[in-house]
């Protein structure tokens, strides 16, 4: 009941959003909430089959959601995704949700240089780069908003994911 009352007071009709990592966990919930308020959304995921499954479910619910396969750890794939978003949304983006995140759980002393690079590029660098790429689109919308999804792991260290903890603390800056 409270959700229905809230939906009556708030509207994101006509607003556009990019939600990175929107097919699982918090990202999936964000896509559903924004769509429930009327936003037009584009999301991305690494797993094409799962992305297509989510897109099909959202279409059945009447949500306006499109999606792209994108490995957020890749500079060129991030650029390609933002070109797609620019084309889809007529170079205007209202909301950027930097949600994407990945974790390789292992004791700190067992992490490799590749593990470090993976976490930094996926969880931290992608949020920074997506924000840079989205800036002109957010500015042209006249009401751009950027949201960074962090983790409690950025405040409370976990014994098996120290690199993840460091990369997901960015929401507390």
C-alpha positions, 0 to 999 in steps of 0.5 A: 500500500505504501509503495502505491501511495508513493508511486502516486506522488513521485514520477520519473515519466520522461526521465532516462536512466543508465543502471550499470549491472542492472540484472542482479542484486541491488542493480536489478531492484534499482531498475525495477523501482525506476521503471515503476516510477516511469523512467526509461532505462538502459542497463548492462551486464556481462551475461547476455543470456541473463540480460535477455531473460531480464529484458523479457521479464521487464517487457512483460511488466510493461517497463521500458528497459533496454540493455547491452552486453558490456564488461565494465572493466573494459575501457572500450566497452564502456565507451561503446555502451555510452555511445549506445545510451547517447543514441537511444536517449537522444544525447540526454541522460537524467540519471546514471547509477554506477552500480556495477561491482564484482568480487573475487573472494580470497585471503589478501595474501593470495590476491594477484596483480590480475585480481587487483586490476580486475577489482579496480577496473570493474568497481572503481575505474568504471564508475569514474569513467562512466561519470566522465562519459555521461557528463555531456548527456547529463548536462544536456538533460538539464537535470542530471544525477549520478548515484554511486552504489557502495558497500558496507564492505567499504566501511567494515573490512571482510577478511577475504575481499580486501581489494573489493572493500577498497574499491566499493568505499567510493560512495563514502567520499 
